[in-house]
Amino acid sequence: MSLINATASAGCAALAVMLMRFMQKRPLSLARLSDLLSLALLYAVLNALIHHALWSAFDPSQLVNPNQLAFMMLGDLNGAVIGALVLRWLARHTRLVAFARERASQAPFNDADSNLKD
């Protein structure tokens, strides 16, 4: 069940990003507060709904309270907004983004041609 929960959480995040891109018909800009809040809200709703659907199918004992879905949505929304705002602040006030870009540009590519040259 832990593997299902972890997969659902990660899958919901990816699904929320893809759905936001589709619905807005443009790339997301996490520097825009409206995009950030919309993505956090969509993630919170999707995550709670998918988890509860999976629990209903695989482990109904996890459904303990009728208000559980609403509480999970509120918790996910708070966590997503706070986490996103912290990451946004770090990106603006530290060299975190520059460091990540530098590391990504220096990463060796693992393709068949580079293995043949060695």
Residue pairs with C-beta under 8 A, 6 or more apart in sequence:
1 58
1 59
1 62
4 54
4 58
5 51
5 54
8 47
8 50
8 51
8 54
9 47
9 51
11 50
12 43
12 46
12 47
12 50
13 43
13 47
15 46
16 39
16 42
16 43
16 46
17 28
17 39
19 42
19 46
20 28
20 35
20 38
20 39
20 42
21 27
21 28
24 35
28 35
28 39
29 35
30 36
30 39
30 84
30 87
30 88
31 88
36 81
36 84
36 85
36 88
37 81
39 80
39 84
40 77
40 80
40 81
40 84
41 77
43 76
43 80
44 73
44 74
44 76
44 77
44 80
45 73
47 72
47 73
47 76
48 69
48 72
48 73
48 76
49 69
51 72
52 63
52 68
52 69
52 72
55 62
55 63
56 63
65 71
90 96
91 97
108 114
